[in-house]
Structures are given as C-alpha cells and as structure tokens.
Amino acid sequence: MMDGTPDHIDSAANTPAPPTVPARAVPEAGLLGRLINAGGNVFAVGIILSALVLLTEVFLRYVFNSPTIWAHETTTFLCALAFLYGGLFCAARDSHVRVVLIYGMLSPRVRGVFNIVISALSCLAAGCFSYAAFFMVEKAIFAPSGEVRLETSGSAWDPPIPALVKIFLLCMLILLTAQFLVLTVNYGRRFLKGEHE
C-alpha cells in the first residue's frame, strides 16, 4: 500500500484483509495442477453452451411451439460435467470452501504441517471415493448378463447420459486423488526445506 502498511493489512481498520482466491494453480499442485487449471476453460465454455441450449429451447417452444426432446438433458449433462470438474479445479487452485478459524490462528510452521496432513487425508478420502465409484461405473456400463450396455436416462430421447456422468465422476475422482498426492508430496518438500508461509 502507498501508506507503508503491508498489503495484507487493511489500513482503515488495521485488521487482516480476507485471503484472495488464486487466479491459477498453486505452485504445490505441480504440472498436474497447471493442466487442470487450463482445462477449466473447456468447462466454462460448457456452461455457456448449456445457456445457449436453454435459450434455443425457450425460443423453439414459445415462438414455434416446437419444443425439443434433448435440451433439458443436454444442459443437465453439460452442467454436471462442469460441477464435477469444479471440485478438481478448486483443489488445484487451493480455493475450495473451508473454515479457517483455527487454521488462520496457527503459526506458519504449524500451518505447514496442517497443509501436509489435510492434503494426505484428502488424498485418502478421494481414493476411497474412487474405489466406490468404480463399482457404480461398472453397473452403469455392463448389463447383469455381462454385455456392454450403457445406462440411459429412460426419457423419450434416452441418451446414455447417466453412464457418461458416472464415468466422468470416476475419472475426476482418480485425478483428484492424484492431485492431493502431488500436493501432499510438494507441501512435505516445502516443509522439509524450511519454507513456510
């Protein structure tokens, strides 16, 4: 700041300013985090496409009295993919929602330990969810007889959207597990080098 007060202090109230959300993957996320961060643009476009599909549906329904059978499921699919990717995206940027009441009061060294432990526990949890999702995907892909049969929505259009979303969920959980593993290792390296926040 111009008055000599450090940037993280609000000079008017002399209190700490709220933390800012990073505009890119944190350095500890590594190459995987940078790739995940770049992929966010694809899913942002998906949200825009879903809005355009809805606008098209409204136009066709109310102007031409000719609604589609695919608009609702298409927008649901695009938004589902974006929301599933969002968790991975936030993990790479370290911008997920969390309560920092205790975390904010810790010393930089103890905070470094917390970063390692939280990342390791998150990796374990994501790994367990990945394991559970595998069985869900298996049921969505294979019929009881063993033949490949993607689960469909059962609507008039009847696309295999449920199966595709479940497959995408499994992929995101596997990547989330890998991302938390990378974060755990890199936070550990930083801590061992004595680099604290």
FENMOUR-V906936 format. One record per residue. N is the residue number from 1. SS is DSSP state (H for helix, E for strand, L for the rest). PSI is psi as a letter, one per 30 degrees, with the letter a starting at -180 (* if undefined). Layout:
# FENMOUR-V906936
n->N ss->SS psi->PSI
n->N ss->SS psi->PSI
This chain:
# FENMOUR-V906936
n->1 ss->L psi->l
n->2 ss->L psi->f
n->3 ss->L psi->g
n->4 ss->L psi->f
n->5 ss->L psi->k
n->6 ss->L psi->l
n->7 ss->L psi->f
n->8 ss->L psi->g
n->9 ss->E psi->k
n->10 ss->E psi->j
n->11 ss->L psi->f
n->12 ss->L psi->e
n->13 ss->L psi->f
n->14 ss->L psi->h
n->15 ss->E psi->l
n->16 ss->E psi->k
n->17 ss->L psi->l
n->18 ss->L psi->k
n->19 ss->L psi->k
n->20 ss->L psi->l
n->21 ss->L psi->k
n->22 ss->L psi->k
n->23 ss->L psi->g
n->24 ss->L psi->l
n->25 ss->L psi->k
n->26 ss->L psi->l
n->27 ss->H psi->e
n->28 ss->H psi->f
n->29 ss->H psi->f
n->30 ss->H psi->a
n->31 ss->H psi->e
n->32 ss->H psi->e
n->33 ss->H psi->e
n->34 ss->H psi->e
n->35 ss->H psi->e
n->36 ss->H psi->e
n->37 ss->H psi->e
n->38 ss->H psi->e
n->39 ss->H psi->f
n->40 ss->H psi->e
n->41 ss->H psi->e
n->42 ss->H psi->e
n->43 ss->H psi->f
n->44 ss->H psi->e
n->45 ss->H psi->e
n->46 ss->H psi->e
n->47 ss->H psi->e
n->48 ss->H psi->e
n->49 ss->H psi->e
n->50 ss->H psi->e
n->51 ss->H psi->e
n->52 ss->H psi->e
n->53 ss->H psi->e
n->54 ss->H psi->e
n->55 ss->H psi->e
n->56 ss->H psi->e
n->57 ss->H psi->e
n->58 ss->H psi->e
n->59 ss->H psi->e
n->60 ss->H psi->e
n->61 ss->H psi->e
n->62 ss->H psi->f
n->63 ss->L psi->e
n->64 ss->L psi->f
n->65 ss->L psi->h
n->66 ss->L psi->i
n->67 ss->L psi->l
n->68 ss->L psi->l
n->69 ss->L psi->f
n->70 ss->L psi->f
n->71 ss->H psi->e
n->72 ss->H psi->e
n->73 ss->H psi->e
n->74 ss->H psi->e
n->75 ss->H psi->e
n->76 ss->H psi->e
n->77 ss->H psi->e
n->78 ss->H psi->e
n->79 ss->H psi->e
n->80 ss->H psi->e
n->81 ss->H psi->e
n->82 ss->H psi->e
n->83 ss->H psi->e
n->84 ss->H psi->e
n->85 ss->H psi->e
n->86 ss->H psi->e
n->87 ss->H psi->e
n->88 ss->H psi->e
n->89 ss->H psi->e
n->90 ss->H psi->e
n->91 ss->H psi->e
n->92 ss->H psi->e
n->93 ss->H psi->f
n->94 ss->L psi->h
n->95 ss->L psi->g
n->96 ss->L psi->l
n->97 ss->L psi->k
n->98 ss->L psi->l
n->99 ss->L psi->j
n->100 ss->L psi->g
n->101 ss->L psi->e
n->102 ss->L psi->e
n->103 ss->H psi->e
n->104 ss->H psi->f
n->105 ss->H psi->f
n->106 ss->L psi->l
n->107 ss->L psi->l
n->108 ss->H psi->e
n->109 ss->H psi->e
n->110 ss->H psi->e
n->111 ss->H psi->e
n->112 ss->H psi->e
n->113 ss->H psi->e
n->114 ss->H psi->e
n->115 ss->H psi->e
n->116 ss->H psi->e
n->117 ss->H psi->e
n->118 ss->H psi->e
n->119 ss->H psi->e
n->120 ss->H psi->e
n->121 ss->H psi->e
n->122 ss->H psi->e
n->123 ss->H psi->e
n->124 ss->H psi->e
n->125 ss->H psi->e
n->126 ss->H psi->e
n->127 ss->H psi->e
n->128 ss->H psi->e
n->129 ss->H psi->e
n->130 ss->H psi->e
n->131 ss->H psi->e
n->132 ss->H psi->e
n->133 ss->H psi->f
n->134 ss->H psi->e
n->135 ss->H psi->e
n->136 ss->H psi->e
n->137 ss->H psi->e
n->138 ss->H psi->e
n->139 ss->H psi->f
n->140 ss->H psi->f
n->141 ss->H psi->e
n->142 ss->E psi->k
n->143 ss->L psi->l
n->144 ss->L psi->f
n->145 ss->L psi->f
n->146 ss->L psi->f
n->147 ss->L psi->l
n->148 ss->E psi->k
n->149 ss->L psi->j
n->150 ss->L psi->k
n->151 ss->L psi->k
n->152 ss->L psi->l
n->153 ss->L psi->f
n->154 ss->L psi->g
n->155 ss->L psi->a
n->156 ss->L psi->e
n->157 ss->L psi->e
n->158 ss->L psi->h
n->159 ss->L psi->l
n->160 ss->L psi->h
n->161 ss->H psi->e
n->162 ss->H psi->e
n->163 ss->H psi->e
n->164 ss->H psi->e
n->165 ss->H psi->e
n->166 ss->H psi->e
n->167 ss->H psi->e
n->168 ss->H psi->e
n->169 ss->H psi->e
n->170 ss->H psi->e
n->171 ss->H psi->e
n->172 ss->H psi->e
n->173 ss->H psi->e
n->174 ss->H psi->e
n->175 ss->H psi->e
n->176 ss->H psi->e
n->177 ss->H psi->e
n->178 ss->H psi->e
n->179 ss->H psi->e
n->180 ss->H psi->e
n->181 ss->H psi->e
n->182 ss->H psi->e
n->183 ss->H psi->e
n->184 ss->H psi->e
n->185 ss->H psi->e
n->186 ss->H psi->e
n->187 ss->H psi->e
n->188 ss->H psi->e
n->189 ss->H psi->e
n->190 ss->H psi->e
n->191 ss->H psi->e
n->192 ss->H psi->f
n->193 ss->L psi->f
n->194 ss->L psi->g
n->195 ss->L psi->j
n->196 ss->L psi->l
n->197 ss->L psi->*
